[in-house]
């Protein structure tokens, strides 16, 4: 039978799709199934609901166990029963007491007008992605339904929101800057950020900057200006930017006895390989294995600190590279060579480097009388 117009429950189970005919005869129900077999049931065991009400799936949110149900294309109500049809073709029957249904706040004309205005505004004020599209606008276009219980719904209805007493500036989130945002887009944290952005409307950029922000499309012109004004030591923009930071830090009076070299092969740094395992030995002897930067003492040429620049896109999801990074760290540790890893989705690189140099040089300075 047509499942959109009928619901037939036999002993509590939905058999609608398998039933061809259902005839009530003297307190008995004669049910013929799609295999052409007819069975007789007590009328008490057969419930036939015929007056269905279709509910607009595009404007309705259904929650089961406090979680929204996705992929819904059609909803039909048969008294206390709700039939839900999904994109996949799957159908499921719910008792109305087991679910929660809400109408989207966008049904309200005023709310919808405000939301459409915000969508248009987002296209002009948002961060631009690599394909020149608006990050915020893309996220707005994904929102089709808004729960009337959400903060966003209250905002669109121009209802008064509870205000918190704020004593300090809010950093959103966790020292949020452009580098971190770009790195987080494809992670669970990215989902959390988007949820906060569009349900709380509390977006305050961090006052902690990152030199690597210039790597992203928003600053492509600025990056070219910077690279043209400064010497290029590498084919990678991230290493050129880091070299600028290192040179700036080494100009400080307390670090003027230090210098830096780029891409020093490990085999030239480590002469005695007796501390290494066979795998580590092969790793070190590979001419392609090198450090990004070595900061060294100008007087004795001894290494003071190794600085590695970890590009988020290349390192974060690259298992092989992560293993190589780990091995390099372990080798340097065996020879008491300090290492500082700087991620391109971080911030405050100049301060981190300065603090690390002060830390590794402190034991030497304490021995000077």
N, C-alpha and C positions, 0 to 999 in steps of 0.2 A: 504493500500500500504506500501511498504518497506520505512520506515522513513529515512533510511540511504542513500537512492538513490533518494527519492522524497520529495518535499515540495509542498503541495496543500493548498493554502489560499483561503477560500471562504468568501467574504465580510470582508477580513482582519483577519479572524480567521484560525488557523492551524487545518485543518480537515483531515490531511494525514492518520492517523491511522484508521479512520472510512470509508475511501473511498476505494471501490473495483475497480471501473472503472470510467474513466473520458473521455468523447468523445465530440469533438468539431464538431458541425453540424450547418452550415449556421449562424454563429455568435452567436450560443447558445451552452451552455455546458450541456451535459446530464451526471449527476453525480449519480452513484449508490453507496449506502452506505452499511455497513455491516448488516443492517437490511433488505436488499434486496429491499429497496424502492429507486426509481429513481426520481430525481428532476431536473428541467430545470432552468438554471441560465443564465443571460446575460454574455457574454464572458468577459465583463469589471469587473464582480464581482468574476471571478475565475482566480487565478494566479497559474501556474504549473511550478515549477522549478525542472529540472531533472539532471542537471550536478553538482552533489555535489563534494566537495573537503574535504576529511577527514584531520583534523588537529591533530597532535600527542598530546593527552591529557597529556602524561607523561612529556612532555617538554614545556608545555604552561600554562601560568598563565592568568586567566580571572578575571578582576575586574569589579564589578558593584557598583556604588556609592562609589568609592574609596576603596572598600573592596574586598579582594580576595574571589572567589567562591571555596568552597571545595567539595570534593566527586565526582569530575568529572571523568568519565571513557571514554567518547567519545565526539568528537566535529566535527560537519559537517557544512561546509560553503555553503550556497545557495545564491550566489551573495551578496546582502546586508543583508542577514539574517544568523544567527548563531544558529544552533540547538545544545543544550547541553544535554547529557545524564548522569545521575547520578547513583551512586552505588545502590541507593534505587529503581531504576527502573523509577524514575520520569524523565520527559523530559521537557525542557523549550526552547522556541524560543525567541531569542533576535534580535533586530535591531542592526546592527554593530555599529551604531552611539551612542548606549546607553551603550556600554561596552568598555573596554580596554583590548587588548590581548598582552602579552609579551612572548617572548621565553626565557627560562632559560639561564642564563650565562654558565651553565654547558655544553651547546652545543659546546662551544669553547673548543678545545682540550687542550690548555694551561691552561685555567681556571680549567677544570676538573682534570687535572693532579695535579695542586696545591691543589685542594680541597681534592683529594684522599690522598695526602701526609699529609695534616692536620688531616684527619680522623685517619690515622695510628699513627700519632704523639700523638693525643689526648688520645689514649689508654694507653700511657705510662707516661703522665705528669699530668693527671687529678686526681681529688679527687676520692677516691674509695668508693663505696656505700656498704651497709651492705651485699649485695650478692657478694661482691668482684669484681663487674663489674665497669667499668670506667664511672663516671658521664658524663664527657664531650663527651666521645665516643658515649654514648647512644644518646645524643642530636644531635651530628653530623649525626648519622645514620637516624634520623628523617627528616633531610633536604633533600628533593628530588628536589626542584626547588628553584632557586635563582633569584630574580628580577635583571635585568640589571641596574636598577636605585639605587640599594642598595650600601652601603659602602663596603659590603663584595664582591660584584661584582667587584668594582674598585680595591680592594685589590688583588683579584685573577687574574686580568688582569695586575697587576703590574703597575697600573696607579698612578700618583702622587695624594696624598690626601692633602687637606687643613690642615695645622697644626695650632693649637691654641697656643697662648702664655700662658704657664702655669707658674704661680708664686709660687704656693704651691703644695705640693704632693696631688694627687687625692686619696681620700678614696672611694673605690668602694664596694657596694654602701652603704651609710649611716653607715659607721663604720663596714663594712662587715667582718665577721669572720666565721669560720666553723660552729659554733653553729647556727648562723643566717641563713647560707645557708641551713643547714639541715632542719631548721624549716620552711623555706620559700618555699621549693620544691613543696608543694601541695597547694600553694596559688596563688592569682593573682599577688602578688609581685614576686613569683617564675617565672611566665611567663615573667614579665618585665625584671628580671635579665637575663633570658636566651636570651631574645631579644637583650639586650645590649651586652651580651657576644658574640653573634654570628653575630651581625651586626656592632659592633663598635670596637671589639678587644681591649677594654680598661679594663683590669682586673688587679687591684692592690689591694692586700690583705691589710686589715686594720692593722695598727701598734698597735691597742688596742687588747689585748689578753683576753681570757676568760678561767677561770679554767675549765669550763664545756666543752671546746673543747675536753678534754680527754675522754668524754663520747662516742664519735663517733668512728667508726671502724678504722679510720686512726691511732688512738692513743691507740688502745686496749692493746698493749704490754706495752706502757708507763703508762697507767692507772693501770695495775697490779703492775708495779714497785712502783708507788706512793702509792697505797693502802697497799702494803706489808711493805713499809717503815714507814707508819703512822698508828696510831691506828684506828681501825674501830669501829665506834659508832652506825652504822646503817646497815641494810641489803641493803640499797639503795646507789649506788655509788655517786649519786648527793649530798646526805646528808653528806657522808664522805668527799667529796671534799669541801663542804661548811664549814664543821667543821674545816678543815685545814685552811681555810681563816679566820674564826672567831678567832681561837687560835693565828694565826699570828698577827692579828690586836690587840688582847687583850694583846699581849706582849709589845706593845708600852707603854712607860713610863706613858703617860697621861691616859691610860686605865687599868693600873695594878690593880686597886681596883675593877675591874669587873671580873665576871666569867660567865660561860655558862652552861645550862642544856638542855638536849635533850628530846623531846617528853613529855613535862609536860602537863598532862590532864587539860583541861579548868576548870573542877570542882574543882581542887585543887588550881587554880590560882584565881578564882572568888568565894568568899565566900558569899557575899551579892548579891542575884540575883533580888532584888527589882526593879532594873532599866530595867529588861528584859521583853520582851513580852513572851507569853506562848510558842511560837515556839522557841524563843531564849533560854528560860529556859530549854526546853527539849534537845536542841542542846548542851548546856553547860553540862548538867548532864549526857550525854552519855559518858561512860567511854572511848569510842574509839575516842572521839573528843579531839584533843590535838594540841599544837603548835609544830612547827618543832624545833625551838631553842628559849630559853629565855635567854637574857643576863641580869644579875642581879648584884646589888651592894653587895659585899662580907660582908659589915658591917651590913646593915639592912635587907639584903635578898630581898629587894624590886625590882620588875622588872624594867628594864631600857628600853629594846627594845626587841620586838618579831621579829624574822627573819623567814620568810617562803620561802622555795625553791619550785618554780613552774616549774615542768617538762613540757616542751612545749607540747610533745605528749599527756600527760595525762590531762593537764589543758585547752589547747587552744580550743579543740574541744569537751570538756566534759561539757555539760550544767549543769548537776547536781553538778559537782565539782566546777564550776564557782559560782553557787548559794551558795554553802557551804563556799567558800572563801569570798564571799561578806558578808555573815552573820557573819563570824568570824571577819572580819575587822570592821563591825558596832558594834559588841559587845566590842571589844577592845577599840574602839574609845569612847564608852560610859563610860569606866572606865579610860580614859586618858592614855592608854598604847600604846605608839608608835609602829608602825609596819613597817617593811621593807620587801617588796616582791622582791625576786631575781629570775629572769627567767633564765632557762638554755639555752635560745637562746640570751642572752645578753652578756655583756662584762664588764670588769673593776670592778669586784665584790669587791675586796679589798678596792678600793678607795670609792666606794658607801657606804660600811659599815662604813669605817672610818669617812666619811663626815656626815653620819646619826647620828652616836654616838656623834660627836662633836656638831651637831645641837641640839639633845635632852638634852645634858648635859650642854649646854651653859647657860640656865636660872639659874641652880644651881650654876655654877661657878661665875656668876655675883653677886650672893648674898653673896659670901664669902668675908670678909673684912680682 
